[in-house]
Amino acid sequence: MDICLVNIDNNLNKSLQPISVIGMLWLQTHFENDQWEALSNNKVIITKENSELLVKDATSAGLNIESVSGVSMLDVFQKKN
C-alpha cells in the first residue's frame, strides 16, 4: 500500500496518509511545498470528491491505494505490528 485514505466523518471526508516512500513522493508532486509537512504528519484532510479524483490519478500511475474507516485502519496497523 502506498497511500491510505481514512474516513473521518459521516460526510466521507478523508485523512490522507502516505504509507510508502513512493506514496509520499507521488503526493509531493501533487501538493505545494508548504503542504509537505502536513502530508508527512498525516494532517491533510480531503473531500470525498477530491479523494475519488486522487484515487483515479494515483492508481493510473501504478500506486496502491486503500480506503478504510478509522476503525479498520487501527486493525491494519495492529496486524502489521
C-alpha positions as CSV (number, residue, x, y, z in Angstrom):
1,M,0.0,0.0,0.0
2,D,1.3,3.4,-1.0
3,I,-1.4,5.8,0.2
4,C,-4.3,5.2,2.6
5,L,-7.5,7.3,2.8
6,V,-9.2,7.0,6.1
7,N,-12.9,8.1,6.5
8,I,-13.0,10.6,9.3
9,D,-16.7,11.7,9.4
10,N,-20.2,11.0,8.1
11,N,-19.6,13.3,5.1
12,L,-16.9,10.9,3.9
13,N,-14.1,13.4,4.3
14,K,-10.8,11.6,4.4
15,S,-7.5,11.8,6.1
16,L,-4.7,11.4,3.5
17,Q,-1.9,9.2,4.8
18,P,1.2,8.3,2.7
19,I,2.3,4.8,3.7
20,S,5.3,4.2,1.4
21,V,8.1,6.4,0.2
22,I,6.7,6.1,-3.3
23,G,3.3,7.3,-2.0
24,M,4.9,10.3,-0.3
25,L,6.9,11.2,-3.4
26,W,3.9,11.0,-5.6
27,L,1.9,13.2,-3.2
28,Q,4.7,15.7,-3.2
29,T,4.3,16.1,-6.9
30,H,0.6,16.9,-6.4
31,F,0.7,19.3,-3.4
32,E,2.5,22.6,-2.9
33,N,5.8,22.6,-1.0
34,D,4.3,24.3,2.0
35,Q,1.9,21.3,2.5
36,W,4.6,18.6,2.6
37,E,5.0,18.8,6.4
38,A,1.2,18.3,6.8
39,L,1.4,15.4,4.4
40,S,4.2,13.7,6.3
41,N,2.4,14.2,9.6
42,N,-1.0,12.7,8.2
43,K,-2.7,16.1,8.8
44,V,-4.2,16.5,5.3
45,I,-8.0,16.2,5.0
46,I,-9.7,15.9,1.6
47,T,-13.3,15.7,0.5
48,K,-14.9,12.6,-0.9
49,E,-14.9,14.1,-4.4
50,N,-11.2,15.0,-4.2
51,S,-10.3,11.6,-2.8
52,E,-12.1,10.0,-5.8
53,L,-10.0,12.1,-8.2
54,L,-6.8,11.3,-6.3
55,V,-7.5,7.6,-6.3
56,K,-8.2,7.6,-10.0
57,D,-5.0,9.6,-10.7
58,A,-2.8,7.6,-8.3
59,T,-3.9,4.2,-9.5
60,S,-3.4,5.1,-13.1
61,A,0.2,6.0,-12.1
62,G,0.6,2.5,-10.6
63,L,0.2,3.3,-6.9
64,N,-1.7,1.0,-4.5
65,I,-4.4,2.9,-2.7
66,E,-6.6,1.7,0.2
67,S,-9.6,3.5,1.6
68,V,-10.8,2.4,5.0
69,S,-12.8,3.6,8.0
70,G,-10.9,4.8,11.1
71,V,-11.7,1.6,13.0
72,S,-10.4,-0.6,10.1
73,M,-7.2,1.4,10.0
74,L,-6.5,0.6,13.6
75,D,-6.9,-3.1,12.8
76,V,-4.5,-2.8,9.8
77,F,-1.7,-1.3,12.0
78,Q,-2.2,-3.8,14.8
79,K,-1.9,-6.7,12.4
80,K,1.4,-5.3,11.0
81,N,3.0,-4.9,14.4
